[in-house]
Amino acid sequence: MDKDRERFTVRASASRLDKGLFAIPQKFKDWFPDEKGQIHVVFDDEDTPKTLTFHPYDATTKESRIFGLRNWYLKRGVRQGDLVSVTLEDRQRSLYRIALERYIRERRELGARQGLEAAVTDSEADRQLTLLSQLTRRRPRAVAKEELLRIASTSGPRSRPSVLPRPAERHEVVPSGIRVLLRELHDGKCQLCSFTFDKRNGEPYFEVHHLDPAIGHHPKNLLVVCANCHAQFEHATISDFRWAGGWLVGLTINGEQLTVRQPLAVDSRLRTMIGLIIVVALSRAARRLVG
């Protein structure tokens, strides 16, 4: 129970879901009216309350009950074991908020992802990445890997306008959200030589190279590099590009073969293998059933 907000949570049970009702534990009976009647309920993050039937505490069942939740259960896909929270919004008006914790968390995660992609500064992208890490209860690096793979799989390379930078602005700006994800995944270290250094603000220095200048900021088109390796990409003889699932994993610079540290390529291959194994297993199971 959250004492400051007068809020408690219960786990959904199969019997309550089947009956379309919500059961209130005995210790919270004083939050609700003493008599049978109507109460007002706002669901999740909505604003408009709905009028539902309420039955007060019953000594036999040892619970109070709210009826009329079947449509909400179906709409949200509430499952047995899901945490559902109840917040007392206004006691005098008998106004309550019932929320599916999973749905609220997913909405907040979506908001953090959208904020990360739309961030115009690295500091804002950092805040959104931290929030997403807290919401998913995963380390920032794991979140960064997952987000870069998601962006890579849900978007395609896009052409971008050609820019003629001034000498002091040699490198085009990468969106802050992508830049922060790349920094988190690679620790700001060059994917070719692993070099970096701390800037005066404590952040690692790195640059981002576009493999194809005509393609946008797709993760497969970007490399984290140091200034020296970036200059080699622009001025040295580059050949023998080696790819894995669309990710650059090796190349030759001035005759020297180099490996590109590419953890996303490994993760992509693993996902593909798992997907194939699942497809084969399901196919075999289907054949057995038909047989």
PyMOL commands that set and color helices and strands:
alter all, ss='L'
color gray80, all
select helices_A, chain A and resi 14-19+26-31+70-76+101-118+122-136+140-154+167-169+176-186+219-221+227-235+263-290
alter helices_A, ss='H'
color red, helices_A
select strands_A, chain A and resi 7-11+21-25+37-43+50-58+63-67+83-90+95-100+207-210+222-225+238-244+247-253+256-259
alter strands_A, ss='S'
color yellow, strands_A
deselect
rebuild
show_as cartoon
